[in-house]
Amino acid sequence: MVYTRDEDGRLGIRSAVLLEGVNASIVIPEFGLALPFSALYEGLDLDSDRVPTP
C-alpha cells in the first residue's frame, strides 16, 4: 500500500497493489526506484521453518 498526505496533512491510501513472487518489485516512481523483493530478502533462508535467535 502506498500512503500519502494531503494538503491538510491527513494520511490516506493512494494505491494498493498485490505483489507476488520473488521477481516482483516495489516501484516508487517519485524516487525513480524499483526495489525487487529478491534484494529485500537476499541472504535469508525463507525455506527454513526455524526461528532465528537474537
C-alpha positions as CSV (number, residue, x, y, z in Angstrom):
1,M,0.0,0.0,0.0
2,V,1.2,3.5,-0.7
3,Y,0.3,6.1,1.8
4,T,0.4,9.9,1.1
5,R,-0.6,13.0,3.0
6,D,-3.0,15.5,1.5
7,E,-2.7,19.3,1.8
8,D,-4.2,19.2,5.3
9,G,-1.7,16.6,6.5
10,R,-4.2,13.7,6.6
11,L,-2.8,10.3,5.8
12,G,-4.6,8.3,3.1
13,I,-4.1,5.3,0.9
14,R,-3.1,6.3,-2.6
15,S,-2.9,2.8,-4.1
16,A,-2.8,-0.8,-3.0
17,V,-1.2,-3.5,-5.2
18,L,-0.8,-7.2,-4.5
19,L,2.7,-8.3,-5.4
20,E,3.6,-12.0,-5.5
21,G,6.7,-13.9,-6.2
22,V,10.4,-13.3,-5.8
23,N,10.6,-11.5,-9.1
24,A,8.1,-8.8,-8.1
25,S,9.3,-5.3,-7.4
26,I,8.1,-2.4,-5.3
27,V,8.0,0.6,-7.6
28,I,8.4,4.1,-6.1
29,P,8.2,6.5,-9.1
30,E,8.7,9.6,-7.1
31,F,12.3,8.4,-6.4
32,G,12.8,6.6,-9.8
33,L,13.1,3.4,-7.8
34,A,12.1,-0.2,-8.4
35,L,13.2,-2.5,-5.5
36,P,12.9,-6.2,-6.2
37,F,11.8,-8.5,-3.4
38,S,14.8,-10.6,-4.1
39,A,17.0,-7.7,-2.9
40,L,15.0,-7.3,0.3
41,Y,15.3,-10.9,1.3
42,E,18.8,-11.6,-0.1
43,G,20.8,-13.9,2.2
44,L,17.7,-15.2,4.1
45,D,16.7,-18.8,4.1
46,L,13.0,-18.5,3.5
47,D,12.5,-22.3,3.1
48,S,13.5,-22.9,6.7
49,D,11.0,-23.5,9.4
50,R,13.4,-22.5,12.2
51,V,13.1,-19.2,14.0
52,P,16.3,-17.1,14.2
53,T,17.7,-16.4,17.6
54,P,18.7,-12.8,18.5
